Amino acid sequence: MLRGISTEQQKTGVIFREVQNLHNNIFWIFVLYPAFLLWYIQVQRYVLVKPSGVQNVPDLYLNILWFVFGVFFPFMLYYTKHITEVRMDGIYIRFVPLNFSFKKIPYYIVEECKIQAYDSFKGGEADKSKTPQQKVSPVVILKLISGEKMLISSRKPDELCRAIQQAAAQY
C-alpha cells in the first residue's frame, strides 16, 4: 500500500494527477486580436449589410478566415491543457485537444527520475548565474534506458518526481 494515497486513487490506479491549463495572456492577445477583427468584419457584412472595405476579397475566403481565426483558434486555445498522470503501471501524458488518448511511458524503460532547472530559451540546463528577472522553471527529467532524456513540465515537480519514484519502486 502506498503512503499518502486515498482509497479512491488506489482503485483507479492513479497516484498523481496534474492538469495544467495553458491559458497564457500573451497568447490570448495574439489570438483574440484577429478574432475580434474578423468578427467585426462579419457583423458589418451580414448583420448591418455594409461593405466593410474588404471588397476585393471573395466571401468564401472571408468566411474561411473568420472560421479559422475567429472561431477555431480561440476555441483551441481555451480548451488546451496538459494532463500528467502517474499510475501503477506507468506515466501517462496527454496534450488536449491534440492527443485523443494518453501516451504511456512504462516504468521498465525509465532508468532515472530527477528534478532540474531548465532554461526553455537555451533548450538545456539553466546557468547558476541567472538574474532574478530571467525565469528558469524546474522540470522533471526522465532518463530512459535507451539513453534519451524526456522532459515533463509540471507546476509541482517535487510531487511528480516523488510519485514516479514511489510507483517505480512498487512496480
C-alpha positions in Angstrom: 0.0 0.0 0.0 1.4 3.4 -1.0 1.6 6.1 1.7 -0.5 9.2 1.3 -2.8 7.9 -1.4 -6.6 7.7 -0.9 -8.6 4.6 -1.4 -10.3 6.1 -4.4 -7.0 6.7 -6.1 -5.9 3.2 -5.3 -9.0 1.8 -7.0 -8.3 3.7 -10.2 -4.6 3.2 -10.1 -3.9 7.0 -10.2 -1.1 8.0 -7.8 -0.6 11.6 -9.0 -2.6 13.7 -11.5 -1.9 17.2 -12.6 -3.9 19.2 -15.2 -2.2 22.4 -16.5 -4.4 24.8 -18.2 -2.2 26.7 -20.7 -4.1 30.0 -20.8 -1.3 32.5 -21.2 -2.3 36.2 -21.5 0.2 36.8 -24.3 -1.3 34.0 -26.4 -4.8 35.4 -25.8 -3.7 38.8 -27.2 -2.3 37.2 -30.4 -5.4 35.0 -30.9 -8.1 37.4 -29.9 -7.0 40.5 -31.9 -7.5 38.8 -35.3 -10.6 37.1 -34.0 -12.3 40.4 -33.0 -11.2 42.0 -36.3 -12.8 39.1 -38.3 -15.9 39.1 -36.1 -16.3 42.9 -36.7 -16.0 42.4 -40.5 -18.5 39.6 -40.5 -21.0 41.6 -38.4 -20.6 44.6 -40.7 -21.1 42.4 -43.8 -24.0 40.2 -42.7 -25.9 42.0 -39.9 -25.5 45.6 -40.8 -25.2 44.8 -44.6 -22.5 47.4 -45.1 -19.4 46.8 -47.1 -16.5 46.8 -44.7 -13.8 48.0 -47.0 -12.8 44.4 -48.0 -14.4 44.4 -51.4 -11.6 42.6 -53.3 -11.7 39.5 -51.0 -14.3 36.9 -52.0 -16.9 35.9 -49.4 -15.7 32.3 -49.3 -12.2 33.4 -48.2 -13.5 35.8 -45.6 -15.8 33.1 -44.2 -12.9 30.6 -44.1 -10.6 33.2 -42.4 -13.4 34.0 -39.9 -13.9 30.3 -39.0 -10.2 29.5 -38.6 -9.0 32.7 -36.8 -12.3 33.9 -35.3 -13.8 30.6 -34.0 -11.3 27.7 -34.3 -8.1 29.2 -32.8 -9.8 30.8 -29.7 -11.7 27.6 -29.1 -8.5 25.5 -29.3 -6.6 27.9 -27.0 -9.4 27.9 -24.5 -9.5 24.0 -24.3 -5.8 23.4 -24.4 -4.4 21.6 -21.4 -1.6 19.3 -20.5 -2.5 16.3 -18.3 0.1 14.2 -16.5 -0.9 11.1 -14.5 1.3 8.7 -12.6 -0.5 5.3 -12.4 0.5 1.9 -11.1 1.7 0.7 -14.5 3.3 3.8 -15.9 3.4 7.5 -16.6 0.6 8.8 -18.8 0.8 12.1 -20.7 -1.9 13.8 -22.8 -2.0 17.2 -24.6 -5.7 18.1 -25.1 -7.0 18.5 -27.8 -4.2 17.3 -30.0 -3.9 13.9 -28.4 -7.0 11.8 -28.4 -5.6 9.3 -25.9 -2.9 9.2 -23.3 0.7 8.3 -24.2 2.1 5.7 -21.8 5.7 5.6 -20.6 6.1 2.3 -18.8 8.4 2.2 -15.7 10.7 -0.5 -17.1 12.1 1.9 -19.6 12.7 4.7 -17.0 16.2 4.5 -15.7 16.3 7.7 -13.6 13.9 10.5 -12.5 15.3 13.8 -11.3 14.3 17.5 -11.0 16.4 20.0 -12.8 16.2 23.7 -13.5 15.6 24.1 -17.2 16.1 27.2 -19.4 13.5 26.9 -22.2 15.2 29.6 -24.3 18.5 27.9 -24.4 17.0 24.4 -24.6 19.2 23.0 -21.8 20.3 23.1 -18.2 20.0 26.5 -16.6 23.0 28.5 -15.5 23.5 29.2 -11.9 24.4 32.8 -12.7 20.9 33.8 -13.8 19.5 37.1 -12.6 16.1 37.1 -10.8 14.4 38.6 -13.9 15.4 35.6 -16.1 12.8 32.9 -15.2 14.0 29.3 -15.0 11.5 26.7 -14.2 12.2 23.3 -12.6 11.2 20.3 -14.7 11.2 16.5 -14.2 13.7 14.8 -16.4 13.4 11.1 -17.1 16.4 9.3 -18.3 15.3 6.3 -20.4 17.2 3.0 -20.8 17.9 4.0 -24.4 20.0 6.9 -23.2 17.4 9.5 -24.3 16.1 12.2 -21.9 12.5 13.2 -21.6 11.2 16.4 -20.0 7.9 16.6 -18.2 6.8 20.1 -17.3 5.0 20.4 -14.0 3.8 23.0 -11.6 4.5 20.6 -8.8 7.8 18.9 -9.9 8.7 17.6 -6.4 5.4 15.7 -6.0 5.6 14.4 -9.6 9.1 13.1 -9.2 8.3 11.5 -5.8 5.2 9.8 -7.2 7.2 8.4 -10.1 10.0 7.1 -7.9 7.5 5.6 -5.4 5.4 3.9 -8.1 8.5 2.6 -10.0 9.7 1.1 -6.7 6.4 -0.7 -6.3 6.4 -1.9 -10.0 
